[in-house]
């Protein structure tokens, strides 16, 4: 497969992820919205009044869509999915850059696509906060390849705060 075809596939995947955020698939799961609503109605502050099972970054990042779409759980779900889709595409692009620094462009595109089509990546993106930790972890690996230790350490710390 030529480099152009692989790039087109990677670009097409990114567009497909973006478009998938427009479909109501996975909107029935209101676990995240329910928890934020519970905190909001009681005036509770996470990590102070209520113990949350997630590290701060993996939980607090979704508070923005909650407060933007406070009275609309469906809109919150779309915001949640859009945020996850953005993080997934950024992670995929970071993995591509890492592989490109280590291998030739064609192999980097292939390896990135292998990751992109993993069922766990595609399915979990609609409801899980794992992608919040994956982006800084992927960026940390990229910084390691580029021999930038300080950035690598900071990004690993952020990844830890995400999951």
PyMOL commands that set and color helices and strands:
alter all, ss='L'
color gray80, all
select helices_A, chain A and resi 3-20+31-42+56-60+63-68+73-102+105-116+119-124+130-145+149-162
alter helices_A, ss='H'
color red, helices_A
deselect
rebuild
show_as cartoon
